[in-house]
Amino acid sequence: MLSDILGYQLLYYTVKGYFAMKKYIELSKNDSELRYRRLFETSQTGILILDGKTGFIKDVNPFLMEMLNYSREEFINKSLWEMGAFIDTKNCQNAFKELRENKYIRYGDLPLKKKDGSLIQVEFISNEYLVGEKAEIQCNIHDITARKHANKKILYQAGLLDSVNDAIVAMDPQHILTAWNKAAEFLYGWKENEVIGLNGLDLLHTKWPKNQSKQMKRTIARTGRWRGEANQICKDGRRIDVEISSFVHKDVNGEIVGYSSINRDITEQKQSREDLEQVVSQLSNLYNNLPQAIFSIDIVHNKMLQVSQAHEGIFGYPSEEFFKNPNLWHDIIIPEDKARVTEEIATLQTVKFLKQEFRIIRPDGNLRWIESTMKPTIDEKGKLIRVDGIALDITDRKLSEQTIQRHIKYLTAINSIDRFIAGNFDLTLNLSEILRHAIIDLGVDAADILLLDSNLNILECAADRGFRSKVIQNTHLTLGESYAGQVALKRQIIEILNLQNEPVDNVFSVQLAEDNFSCYWGVPLIAKGKVNGVLEVFNRSSLKPDADWYDFLNTLAFQAAIAIENANLFNSMQRSNLEISMAYDATIEGWSHALDLRDKETEGHSQRVTEMTVKLAEKFGFSKKELVQIRWGALLHDIGKMGIPDQILLKPGPLTDDEWIMMKKHPAFAYDLLSPIKYLHKALDIPYSHHEKWDGSGYPLGLSGLQIPMVARIFAVVDVWDALSSDSPYRPAWPKEQVFDYLLASSGTHFDPQVLEEFLKIYSPG
């Protein structure tokens, strides 16, 4: 009886457990399907579900419909080759067959056509799997258009570094090589792919002059940079003498993140310096006729033996003052350099030559860079008894080197930010990386980025660095409120160089009470005509930025705006061609400005001729797309002069026949420089042909008449007009009537008569 009862109970619970388990399985299945549907509907990757046999589309997620602008009905129950988005139908059918055979297919770079006809580049991955006993295919589609544009920009900027004439080498904290430009390949013989990842110290077997290694380490520890000479080995076994300008790179925490150096072969220069030792004793009768300041010091009696007249021009003091006070040159060295100079002079006892660079303050208050080369004389007891030397004013060279170093630093930073943003879609991390470079490369104490909520018109802090308190993180500003609100509202930069002189801003004062800032800059973050936020930078001491500083600040703001825009439109819109064009334009205008400075052109010449050329070209029916290329060509019309030596380009007097031959090569230099740059191909006509003449007497090819590209004929008129009607360092401007007379007289010889006629319609006063 008991066993029967137990048997019934066991049967009851077994049946009950079966139905409970069945219900649990059904609920779990429903839950899994619901979660899959949610992932399918919310995925930021385009997804297609195909019937495994027919290839017909069974399902499509919203993201892909938005990406290609097709409705669901335009997808469902169609094969891929019936869809307008897949351009090559035959290849599409072949790919489906391959997928059925291999169960997988991938295209890393596939063009798709949107409904409006525009093309995007995508990564296309398909897998076949079983749902029950039925085969289904899932296609994942990623939009990589923005990534491809970013990669092109990165390659372009890397190319700029390779155009530098000096070897640029970079290493990580363990001295592993991370960068090696074309000039380094030429100098040392190793290709980039042969050295990246190797230890740079082991590769080059660097030898330092006696006592210089310790001095270099002390200098780098104190200043973060060093400049000196070393002996290194090349791939072919040759040892060369190299002038090295080294820089230490640190993060915001002061940790070393790498080293870089600009290396220049000075083997011949060093040999020349050694030869100078024998020549110096024979130059006493030439002291007063040389532009260099030449001197001799009796160390034993601390008196000046000889001082050339050039001292007054370089140091600002008459030569007699140096006889009265042999330490005068040392007394006027700025305090920041004096300790280093004193330390280096102490090595005269053990070196053959001592080369120094330092800064002085002249009596007129001007700061100048001096390069001093000294030769010690040691007596038979090994005691230093005399020093002979030469001093040069190298201020112009140092300013040029500093400008190049700053440009390299800014280009490197921009390249680093672009790489970081290209490989990361986290907006907070991207903005934090931009702020990191803002503080390091702009040399400021703090920075933040405020994002604009376009629905509420509220600015809120999205990222910050360098602030003493966290109050800034709670920022909530309406448009027009405080400095940042004004920047966003007016869409203009606000610059305050002395906050103490400004009226009290209650919001600003409360937020930054603990920081005691002295300077402020606010820049609107604008992309595609839309204000996305504000970049703010602060400094606690006075700061006087130059034009390059402002350019880099604006570039950072531009990158931040793009990062925000990309985050807002992640994988749904391709980056605007206008933004890339702006970046090209800014770069080209920078080149143009640099050319004007080097060539000592009349201020604004490039901008004026560019605007006039574009305006005149419009009259001849050029399209807007063509006008962009015309504008770039006009801005870069004299870029070939980069290849002309300074002694010819900047010569104040007439050129010799040989010098003219060299000068006339600058259009060919322009062609060689610009032709490898694909996006400037259509801009080449002006730099290459603007010196051709209608009658065939021009250069470089001697083209005539209609053989000369139309845009070059247009630019030739504008260029001559501006050159003659503007003041220049070499002659005053001509009267306008005289310029018009000259142009008319040159019609049919120098200028295309039709172009000149149209030009006169626009600019002639009559």
DRENSE-55547 format. One line per 5 residues: for each residue x, y, z of C-alpha. Coordinates in Angstrom, 2 decimals, always signed. Layout:
BEGIN
X:Y:Z; ...
! end
This chain:
BEGIN
+0.00:+0.00:+0.00; +2.82:+2.42:+0.95; +4.75:+1.58:-2.20; +1.69:+2.39:-4.34; +1.32:+5.75:-2.66
+5.01:+6.52:-3.21; +4.75:+5.43:-6.83; +1.82:+7.76:-7.50; +3.62:+10.63:-5.80; +6.76:+10.01:-7.90
+4.68:+9.94:-11.08; +2.89:+13.17:-10.08; +6.09:+15.12:-9.49; +7.72:+13.75:-12.59; +4.82:+14.92:-14.77
+4.68:+18.25:-12.96; +8.45:+18.73:-13.45; +8.18:+17.92:-17.16; +5.55:+20.60:-17.79; +7.47:+23.13:-15.66
+10.65:+22.46:-17.66; +8.76:+22.73:-20.93; +7.33:+26.09:-19.87; +10.82:+27.30:-18.81; +12.29:+26.32:-22.20
+9.51:+28.14:-24.04; +10.01:+31.27:-21.91; +13.80:+31.14:-22.43; +13.32:+30.77:-26.17; +10.95:+33.74:-26.27
+13.38:+35.74:-24.16; +16.31:+34.91:-26.49; +14.29:+35.86:-29.57; +13.30:+39.16:-27.92; +16.90:+39.96:-27.06
+18.07:+39.07:-30.59; +15.36:+41.30:-32.09; +16.43:+44.18:-29.85; +20.07:+43.77:-30.88; +19.03:+43.49:-34.53
+16.89:+46.64:-34.37; +19.38:+48.78:-32.40; +22.66:+47.61:-33.97; +24.93:+50.37:-35.32; +25.99:+47.99:-38.10
+23.87:+47.37:-41.21; +22.40:+43.82:-41.20; +20.66:+41.81:-43.94; +19.10:+38.34:-43.42; +18.90:+36.27:-46.65
+17.21:+32.98:-47.51; +20.08:+30.49:-47.81; +18.71:+28.85:-50.99; +17.22:+31.71:-53.01; +19.32:+34.60:-51.75
+16.13:+36.66:-51.27; +16.24:+39.25:-48.49; +14.09:+38.18:-45.52; +14.89:+41.00:-43.08; +16.80:+44.28:-42.86
+17.60:+46.35:-39.78; +16.80:+50.10:-39.44; +20.46:+51.14:-39.44; +21.05:+49.80:-42.98; +17.82:+51.36:-44.25
+19.00:+54.74:-42.92; +22.54:+54.20:-44.25; +21.34:+53.62:-47.86; +18.07:+55.63:-47.68; +15.97:+52.67:-48.91
+12.64:+51.65:-47.32; +12.02:+48.17:-45.93; +9.72:+47.36:-48.84; +12.56:+48.09:-51.27; +14.66:+45.36:-49.60
+12.27:+42.52:-48.72; +11.88:+39.54:-51.10; +14.60:+40.80:-53.45; +18.00:+39.31:-54.18; +21.16:+41.36:-53.63
+21.68:+41.75:-57.38; +18.17:+43.16:-57.76; +18.93:+45.88:-55.21; +20.15:+49.16:-56.68; +22.76:+49.52:-53.93
+24.92:+46.66:-55.25; +26.43:+48.09:-58.42; +27.98:+45.03:-60.12; +25.12:+42.49:-60.40; +27.19:+39.78:-62.10
+29.89:+39.85:-59.43; +27.16:+39.92:-56.81; +25.65:+36.67:-58.21; +29.10:+35.05:-58.36; +29.77:+36.12:-54.77
+26.50:+34.46:-53.67; +27.60:+31.20:-55.26; +30.98:+31.45:-53.54; +29.22:+32.13:-50.23; +27.05:+28.99:-50.65
+30.19:+26.94:-51.25; +32.43:+28.39:-48.49; +29.74:+29.47:-45.98; +31.64:+32.79:-45.61; +32.71:+35.77:-47.72
+34.29:+39.14:-46.93; +34.98:+42.32:-48.93; +37.24:+44.82:-47.14; +36.42:+47.71:-49.46; +33.16:+47.48:-51.42
+31.37:+50.45:-53.09; +27.62:+50.76:-52.45; +25.25:+53.23:-54.08; +22.75:+55.06:-51.90; +19.25:+55.80:-53.16
+20.27:+59.38:-54.02; +23.04:+58.01:-56.28; +26.00:+58.89:-54.02; +28.61:+56.22:-53.27; +29.95:+55.01:-49.94
+32.70:+52.50:-49.16; +31.82:+49.59:-46.85; +33.27:+46.44:-45.31; +30.92:+43.53:-46.26; +30.94:+40.25:-44.29
+28.53:+37.33:-44.90; +28.09:+34.05:-43.02; +25.75:+31.12:-43.66; +24.28:+29.32:-40.65; +21.39:+26.96:-39.89
+18.15:+28.00:-38.20; +16.69:+24.64:-37.35; +17.20:+22.77:-40.60; +16.96:+25.83:-42.85; +20.02:+27.70:-44.13
+20.07:+31.46:-43.63; +22.68:+34.08:-44.49; +23.56:+37.11:-42.35; +25.32:+40.04:-44.02; +27.05:+42.64:-41.79
+27.79:+45.97:-43.52; +30.11:+48.60:-41.98; +30.47:+52.11:-43.46; +34.25:+52.82:-43.73; +34.02:+56.00:-45.86
+35.16:+58.31:-43.04; +38.00:+55.97:-42.12; +39.33:+55.96:-45.70; +39.29:+59.77:-45.82; +41.12:+59.90:-42.49
+43.75:+57.42:-43.73; +44.36:+59.56:-46.82; +44.85:+62.63:-44.64; +47.25:+60.79:-42.35; +49.30:+59.59:-45.35
+49.40:+63.15:-46.67; +50.66:+64.57:-43.37; +53.24:+61.79:-43.08; +54.42:+62.83:-46.54; +55.02:+66.35:-45.25
+57.46:+65.01:-42.64; +59.27:+63.09:-45.38; +59.75:+66.34:-47.32; +61.98:+67.81:-44.59; +65.63:+67.93:-45.71
+67.11:+67.01:-42.31; +66.95:+63.48:-40.92; +64.16:+63.13:-38.36; +64.45:+60.17:-36.00; +62.11:+59.23:-33.14
+62.48:+56.58:-30.42; +60.35:+55.32:-27.56; +61.56:+55.47:-23.90; +63.55:+52.24:-24.46; +65.30:+53.81:-27.50
+63.38:+51.60:-29.96; +63.06:+53.42:-33.30; +59.50:+54.54:-34.11; +60.04:+57.09:-36.93; +62.64:+57.36:-39.72
+61.98:+59.83:-42.56; +63.28:+59.89:-46.14; +66.16:+62.22:-45.22; +67.27:+59.69:-42.56; +67.24:+56.95:-45.20
+69.44:+59.13:-47.43; +71.81:+60.10:-44.58; +72.37:+56.65:-43.03; +71.52:+54.25:-45.88; +68.92:+52.13:-44.06
+65.34:+52.08:-45.30; +62.55:+52.78:-42.84; +61.28:+49.18:-42.84; +64.81:+47.97:-41.98; +65.14:+49.98:-38.76
+61.69:+50.46:-37.21; +61.57:+48.35:-34.06; +65.38:+48.23:-33.62; +67.37:+49.90:-30.84; +68.58:+53.23:-32.26
+71.65:+53.46:-29.98; +72.83:+49.99:-31.02; +72.12:+50.63:-34.70; +74.08:+53.90:-35.06; +76.92:+53.13:-32.58
+76.97:+56.78:-31.52; +80.26:+58.15:-30.17; +80.23:+61.41:-28.20; +83.18:+63.80:-27.86; +85.08:+63.60:-24.59
+83.03:+64.82:-21.58; +80.08:+65.62:-23.86; +77.99:+62.57:-22.90; +77.73:+63.62:-19.26; +77.10:+67.23:-20.24
+74.36:+66.12:-22.66; +72.60:+64.11:-19.94; +72.71:+67.05:-17.53; +71.39:+69.44:-20.17; +68.54:+67.12:-21.21
+67.59:+66.53:-17.57; +67.47:+70.28:-16.98; +65.91:+71.60:-20.21; +64.38:+68.61:-22.02; +66.47:+69.32:-25.12
+70.07:+69.24:-26.29; +72.05:+70.25:-29.29; +75.53:+69.03:-30.05; +77.70:+66.85:-32.21; +78.34:+63.12:-32.34
+79.96:+60.52:-34.57; +77.71:+57.79:-35.99; +77.94:+54.80:-38.33; +76.09:+54.34:-41.65; +74.83:+51.15:-43.26
+77.89:+50.95:-45.52; +80.24:+51.16:-42.50; +81.24:+54.82:-42.96; +81.39:+56.95:-39.83; +80.06:+60.48:-40.17
+79.95:+63.52:-37.89; +76.39:+64.60:-37.15; +74.90:+67.73:-35.60; +72.02:+66.54:-33.40; +69.12:+68.57:-32.01
+67.42:+66.25:-29.52; +64.08:+66.67:-27.74; +62.50:+64.77:-24.87; +58.73:+64.25:-25.04; +56.80:+63.90:-21.79
+53.17:+63.33:-20.94; +51.09:+65.54:-18.65; +52.45:+63.63:-15.65; +56.04:+64.39:-16.57; +56.77:+60.83:-17.67
+59.05:+60.40:-20.70; +57.09:+58.99:-23.65; +59.80:+59.21:-26.27; +62.68:+61.07:-27.91; +63.08:+62.77:-31.26
+66.01:+64.41:-33.00; +66.85:+66.43:-36.08; +70.17:+65.15:-37.47; +72.38:+66.86:-40.02; +75.60:+65.61:-41.63
+78.40:+68.04:-40.68; +81.38:+65.88:-41.61; +82.67:+68.46:-44.06; +81.84:+71.34:-41.72; +83.75:+69.71:-38.86
+86.77:+69.14:-41.06; +86.59:+72.80:-42.02; +86.49:+73.80:-38.35; +89.60:+71.74:-37.64; +91.35:+73.44:-40.52
+90.35:+76.75:-38.97; +92.76:+76.08:-36.08; +95.71:+76.67:-38.42; +94.10:+79.69:-40.06; +93.04:+81.69:-36.98
+96.62:+82.79:-36.16; +96.95:+84.29:-39.67; +93.75:+86.39:-39.50; +94.79:+89.11:-37.05; +95.27:+91.65:-39.87
+91.78:+90.89:-41.19; +89.87:+91.22:-37.86; +88.27:+94.55:-38.55; +87.20:+93.62:-42.09; +85.20:+90.54:-41.21
+81.51:+90.49:-40.22; +82.25:+87.92:-37.49; +83.32:+89.13:-34.05; +86.84:+87.74:-33.51; +88.52:+87.84:-30.11
+91.51:+86.58:-28.10; +91.54:+86.36:-24.29; +94.55:+86.02:-21.96; +93.14:+83.62:-19.36; +96.09:+83.91:-16.98
+95.78:+87.69:-16.60; +92.03:+87.90:-17.46; +92.45:+90.50:-20.17; +91.31:+90.88:-23.75; +94.18:+90.68:-26.23
+92.28:+91.38:-29.47; +88.71:+92.39:-30.31; +87.41:+93.02:-33.84; +85.19:+95.94:-34.77; +82.36:+93.52:-35.52
+81.73:+93.20:-31.77; +79.83:+96.46:-31.77; +77.48:+95.32:-34.54; +76.83:+91.95:-32.89; +76.89:+92.72:-29.15
+75.93:+96.41:-29.32; +78.96:+97.63:-27.33; +82.06:+99.35:-28.79; +85.18:+97.21:-28.97; +86.86:+99.40:-26.35
+84.33:+98.28:-23.74; +85.54:+94.68:-24.08; +89.12:+95.72:-23.39; +87.96:+97.51:-20.25; +85.84:+94.57:-19.11
+86.88:+91.16:-20.55; +83.82:+89.60:-18.90; +81.37:+91.97:-20.61; +80.14:+89.39:-23.13; +79.46:+86.97:-20.26
+77.71:+89.64:-18.17; +75.09:+90.31:-20.88; +74.11:+86.64:-21.34; +70.53:+86.13:-20.19; +70.22:+84.37:-16.78
+68.55:+81.28:-18.30; +71.67:+80.52:-20.40; +74.45:+81.77:-18.12; +74.83:+78.66:-15.92; +75.01:+76.35:-18.95
+77.54:+78.58:-20.72; +79.72:+78.71:-17.59; +79.56:+74.93:-17.28; +80.54:+74.44:-20.93; +83.44:+76.92:-20.71
+84.87:+74.85:-17.86; +85.50:+72.08:-20.43; +87.96:+74.23:-22.43; +90.77:+72.58:-20.50; +90.01:+69.23:-22.19
+88.60:+69.99:-25.67; +90.09:+71.22:-28.92; +87.13:+73.44:-29.78; +84.07:+74.59:-27.90; +80.99:+75.59:-29.84
+78.25:+77.36:-27.87; +74.91:+78.98:-28.52; +73.45:+81.47:-26.08; +71.24:+84.56:-25.87; +72.27:+88.09:-24.92
+70.49:+91.37:-24.21; +71.94:+94.28:-26.17; +72.00:+97.83:-24.75; +68.96:+98.67:-26.93; +66.98:+95.90:-25.18
+66.96:+93.49:-28.15; +67.49:+89.79:-27.48; +69.89:+88.14:-29.91; +71.17:+84.56:-30.42; +74.96:+84.22:-30.55
+77.02:+81.28:-31.77; +80.53:+81.26:-30.34; +83.34:+78.95:-31.43; +86.41:+78.99:-29.15; +89.84:+77.34:-29.41
+91.80:+76.92:-26.19; +95.60:+77.16:-25.92; +97.20:+74.87:-23.31; +100.78:+75.34:-22.05; +103.32:+72.56:-21.57
+102.01:+71.99:-18.04; +98.50:+71.37:-19.32; +97.18:+74.72:-18.07; +94.71:+76.83:-20.07; +96.42:+80.12:-20.88
+94.54:+81.60:-23.85; +91.28:+81.38:-25.79; +90.74:+82.50:-29.41; +87.29:+82.60:-30.89; +84.66:+83.82:-33.31
+81.14:+84.99:-32.49; +78.24:+85.13:-34.95; +74.74:+86.57:-34.71; +72.54:+83.54:-35.57; +69.21:+85.04:-34.50
+67.58:+84.64:-37.91; +68.69:+81.02:-38.20; +67.47:+80.16:-34.71; +64.10:+81.73:-35.38; +63.82:+79.66:-38.56
+64.81:+76.48:-36.71; +62.31:+77.22:-33.94; +59.60:+77.78:-36.53; +60.40:+74.47:-38.24; +60.49:+72.62:-34.91
+57.17:+74.17:-33.91; +55.61:+73.21:-37.25; +56.91:+69.65:-36.89; +55.55:+69.52:-33.34; +52.15:+70.80:-34.47
+52.05:+68.47:-37.49; +53.05:+65.54:-35.28; +50.33:+66.45:-32.78; +47.69:+66.80:-35.50; +48.78:+63.47:-37.00
+48.64:+61.84:-33.55; +45.16:+63.19:-32.88; +43.93:+62.09:-36.31; +45.28:+58.57:-35.74; +43.71:+58.44:-32.29
+40.30:+59.60:-33.53; +40.46:+57.30:-36.57; +40.99:+54.28:-34.32; +38.60:+55.21:-31.52; +34.90:+56.09:-31.48
+34.66:+57.04:-27.79; +33.93:+60.79:-27.84; +35.12:+61.36:-24.26; +38.49:+59.74:-25.00; +38.84:+61.68:-28.27
+38.11:+65.02:-26.58; +40.48:+64.17:-23.71; +43.25:+63.42:-26.25; +42.66:+66.79:-27.92; +42.85:+68.57:-24.55
+46.07:+66.71:-23.73; +47.70:+68.11:-26.87; +46.19:+71.54:-26.21; +47.92:+71.78:-22.82; +51.24:+70.28:-23.96
+51.64:+71.86:-27.41; +49.97:+75.23:-26.74; +51.82:+75.54:-23.42; +48.75:+76.44:-21.34; +47.72:+75.41:-17.82
+44.17:+74.16:-18.35; +41.58:+73.48:-21.05; +38.04:+72.18:-21.37; +35.47:+71.36:-24.04; +31.82:+72.30:-23.55
+29.21:+70.53:-25.69; +26.10:+72.32:-26.88; +22.74:+70.63:-26.33; +20.95:+72.03:-29.38; +17.54:+71.15:-27.95
+17.99:+73.01:-24.66; +20.62:+75.50:-25.91; +22.76:+74.54:-22.92; +26.56:+74.22:-22.81; +27.81:+71.37:-20.61
+31.36:+70.27:-19.77; +32.32:+67.11:-21.68; +36.07:+66.98:-20.90; +38.55:+69.01:-18.87; +42.24:+69.01:-17.91
+44.46:+71.07:-15.61; +41.86:+72.60:-13.26; +42.48:+72.69:-9.52; +38.86:+72.02:-8.64; +36.07:+69.93:-10.15
+33.58:+72.79:-10.28; +34.12:+73.15:-14.04; +32.69:+69.64:-14.54; +29.27:+70.89:-13.39; +29.13:+73.69:-15.96
+25.66:+74.44:-17.35; +25.58:+77.65:-19.40; +22.84:+79.03:-21.59; +23.70:+80.63:-24.93; +25.04:+84.11:-24.29
+25.89:+83.39:-20.66; +29.47:+84.01:-19.52; +32.39:+83.96:-21.98; +31.70:+80.47:-23.36; +28.03:+81.32:-23.95
+29.08:+84.41:-25.92; +31.52:+82.36:-28.02; +28.80:+79.87:-28.95; +26.16:+82.55:-29.55; +28.33:+84.86:-31.68
+30.27:+81.97:-33.28; +33.46:+83.97:-32.75; +36.67:+83.46:-30.78; +36.99:+85.42:-27.54; +40.50:+86.33:-26.38
+41.24:+87.92:-22.99; +44.94:+88.47:-22.29; +44.38:+89.98:-18.83; +41.31:+88.75:-16.96; +42.00:+91.12:-14.05
+41.19:+94.10:-16.28; +37.81:+92.67:-17.36; +34.44:+93.36:-15.69; +33.48:+90.75:-13.12; +31.74:+87.72:-14.65
+29.91:+86.10:-11.72; +29.52:+82.68:-13.35; +33.13:+82.62:-14.53; +34.43:+83.82:-11.13; +32.55:+81.14:-9.20
+33.63:+78.34:-11.52; +37.32:+79.23:-11.53; +37.81:+80.89:-8.15; +40.59:+78.48:-7.13; +42.55:+78.63:-10.37
+43.56:+82.32:-10.51; +43.81:+82.38:-14.32; +45.31:+85.39:-16.10; +44.51:+84.61:-19.77; +41.51:+83.06:-21.55
+40.65:+81.94:-25.07; +37.31:+80.53:-26.17; +36.88:+79.06:-29.67; +33.55:+77.89:-31.17; +33.49:+74.28:-32.36
+31.83:+74.55:-35.74; +31.33:+71.71:-38.22; +29.09:+71.87:-41.28; +27.87:+75.31:-40.23; +26.65:+74.00:-36.88
+28.01:+75.03:-33.47; +28.72:+71.83:-31.51; +30.35:+73.43:-28.49; +33.25:+75.56:-27.25; +36.96:+74.86:-26.67
+38.35:+76.93:-23.78; +42.03:+77.28:-22.83; +43.40:+79.05:-19.74; +46.78:+80.17:-18.45; +47.75:+81.40:-15.01
+50.52:+83.70:-16.25; +50.70:+86.17:-19.12; +51.05:+84.67:-22.60; +51.74:+86.31:-25.95; +50.94:+83.77:-28.68
+52.14:+84.10:-32.27; +50.27:+83.34:-35.50; +51.32:+79.67:-35.50; +49.92:+79.27:-31.97; +46.54:+80.64:-33.09
+46.58:+78.42:-36.18; +47.16:+75.36:-34.03; +44.46:+76.44:-31.56; +41.99:+76.75:-34.44; +43.12:+73.37:-35.80
+42.46:+71.76:-32.41; +39.04:+73.38:-32.33; +38.39:+72.09:-35.83; +39.46:+68.57:-34.86; +37.27:+68.69:-31.76
+34.30:+69.84:-33.85; +34.86:+66.99:-36.30; +35.24:+64.47:-33.47; +31.91:+65.63:-32.02; +30.23:+65.61:-35.42
+31.53:+62.13:-36.18; +30.26:+60.88:-32.83; +26.83:+62.42:-33.43; +26.60:+60.98:-36.94; +28.52:+57.72:-36.21
+28.46:+55.46:-39.30; +25.43:+57.25:-40.72; +26.88:+60.15:-42.74; +30.17:+60.47:-44.58; +32.51:+63.27:-43.68
+31.78:+66.43:-45.60; +34.05:+67.10:-48.60; +33.93:+70.75:-47.61; +35.75:+70.01:-44.34; +38.56:+68.24:-46.17
+38.70:+71.09:-48.68; +39.00:+73.54:-45.77; +41.90:+71.54:-44.35; +43.58:+71.50:-47.81; +42.88:+75.21:-48.18
+44.36:+76.01:-44.78; +47.49:+73.98:-45.57; +47.88:+75.54:-49.00; +47.35:+79.05:-47.62; +50.00:+78.26:-45.01
+52.41:+77.21:-47.76; +51.53:+80.34:-49.68; +52.13:+82.54:-46.64; +55.47:+80.84:-45.98; +56.47:+81.43:-49.62
+55.58:+85.14:-49.37; +57.71:+85.45:-46.23; +60.71:+83.72:-47.81; +60.46:+85.56:-51.12; +59.82:+88.87:-49.29
+56.71:+89.36:-51.45; +54.47:+92.35:-50.94; +52.21:+91.61:-47.98; +48.95:+90.05:-49.15; +50.18:+89.45:-52.72
+49.18:+85.79:-52.86; +45.73:+86.44:-51.41; +45.05:+89.35:-53.77; +46.11:+87.59:-56.95; +44.17:+84.50:-55.88
+40.93:+86.42:-55.34; +41.32:+88.36:-58.60; +42.18:+85.20:-60.57; +39.12:+83.36:-59.25; +36.90:+86.36:-60.00
+38.24:+86.63:-63.55; +37.99:+82.86:-64.10; +34.29:+83.01:-63.17; +33.76:+85.29:-66.17; +35.08:+82.51:-68.44
+32.54:+80.00:-67.15; +34.68:+77.78:-64.95; +32.65:+75.60:-62.58; +32.80:+75.89:-58.81; +34.79:+72.66:-58.65
+37.29:+74.02:-61.17; +37.51:+77.32:-59.29; +38.73:+75.46:-56.20; +41.65:+74.05:-58.21; +42.29:+77.47:-59.74
+42.38:+79.01:-56.27; +44.92:+76.42:-55.07; +47.03:+76.88:-58.16; +47.07:+80.65:-57.65; +48.04:+80.33:-53.97
+50.89:+77.99:-54.93; +51.96:+79.82:-58.09; +55.52:+80.37:-56.88; +56.00:+77.23:-54.74; +58.77:+76.19:-57.11
+60.90:+78.99:-55.65; +61.45:+76.69:-52.67; +64.07:+75.06:-54.87; +65.86:+78.36:-55.63; +68.88:+79.08:-53.36
+68.53:+82.10:-51.04; +71.54:+83.84:-52.58; +69.64:+84.01:-55.89; +66.06:+84.41:-54.71; +66.88:+87.16:-52.20
+69.62:+88.87:-54.23; +69.01:+92.65:-54.05; +70.64:+93.45:-57.36; +70.29:+92.17:-60.97; +70.79:+88.46:-61.59
+73.57:+87.08:-63.75; +72.81:+84.94:-66.80; +73.55:+81.75:-64.85; +71.38:+82.94:-61.96; +68.50:+83.65:-64.37
+68.84:+80.12:-65.75; +68.42:+78.78:-62.24; +65.56:+81.17:-61.45; +63.66:+80.08:-64.59; +63.66:+76.51:-63.31
+61.15:+77.29:-60.54; +58.06:+76.32:-62.66; +59.66:+72.91:-63.29; +60.45:+72.62:-59.58; +56.79:+73.38:-58.87
+55.71:+70.60:-61.22; +58.10:+68.10:-59.60; +56.89:+69.11:-56.13; +53.12:+69.11:-56.77; +52.61:+66.41:-59.41
+52.92:+63.51:-56.92; +50.05:+65.05:-54.89; +46.95:+63.61:-56.54; +44.42:+66.20:-55.38; +46.58:+69.03:-56.80
+46.90:+67.59:-60.31; +44.31:+69.98:-61.74; +45.95:+72.92:-59.94; +49.31:+72.47:-61.71; +48.61:+74.68:-64.75
+49.22:+77.97:-62.93; +52.46:+77.04:-61.05; +53.86:+75.35:-64.18; +52.77:+77.70:-66.99; +52.15:+81.20:-65.56
+55.44:+82.48:-67.07; +54.53:+81.37:-70.61; +53.79:+84.26:-73.02; +51.25:+84.59:-75.82; +54.00:+85.08:-78.43
+55.97:+81.99:-77.27; +58.84:+83.86:-75.60; +58.06:+82.64:-72.09; +59.28:+79.66:-70.10; +59.70:+76.81:-69.18
+58.31:+75.21:-72.41; +58.00:+78.22:-74.71; +54.29:+77.62:-75.31; +52.36:+80.15:-77.36; +48.76:+81.16:-77.98
+46.13:+78.56:-77.15; +48.83:+76.04:-76.24; +49.06:+77.85:-72.90; +46.43:+76.59:-70.42; +43.57:+79.04:-70.03
+43.99:+79.45:-66.27; +47.70:+80.26:-66.72; +46.78:+82.98:-69.26; +44.29:+84.43:-66.77; +46.76:+84.35:-63.89
+49.56:+85.95:-65.94; +47.51:+89.15:-66.36; +46.52:+89.30:-62.69; +50.06:+88.54:-61.44; +51.67:+91.32:-63.50
+48.87:+93.75:-62.54; +49.37:+93.18:-58.80; +53.17:+93.16:-58.98; +53.29:+96.53:-60.74; +50.51:+98.25:-58.77
+51.82:+97.25:-55.29; +54.78:+98.51:-53.30; +57.60:+95.99:-52.90; +60.94:+96.01:-51.02; +62.71:+96.75:-54.33
+60.56:+99.49:-55.93; +57.47:+101.63:-55.29; +54.10:+100.86:-56.91; +53.37:+102.25:-60.39; +50.44:+104.59:-60.85
+47.34:+102.70:-61.96; +47.24:+104.48:-65.34; +50.84:+103.45:-66.04; +50.04:+99.83:-65.18; +47.02:+99.80:-67.54
+49.15:+101.31:-70.32; +51.75:+98.56:-69.83; +49.12:+95.81:-69.94; +47.58:+97.19:-73.12; +51.01:+97.48:-74.72
+51.68:+93.81:-73.93; +48.44:+92.51:-75.44; +49.19:+89.91:-78.10; +52.81:+89.52:-76.98; +52.78:+88.73:-73.28
+49.02:+88.42:-72.70; +46.05:+86.73:-74.34; +44.09:+89.67:-75.84; +40.72:+88.10:-74.93; +41.74:+87.60:-71.30
+43.14:+91.12:-71.06; +39.94:+92.55:-72.51; +37.81:+90.76:-69.89; +40.21:+91.86:-67.14; +39.92:+95.51:-68.17
+36.11:+95.27:-68.11; +36.31:+94.39:-64.43; +39.22:+96.45:-63.14; +39.74:+99.35:-65.57; +38.67:+102.70:-64.01
+37.29:+103.90:-67.33
! end
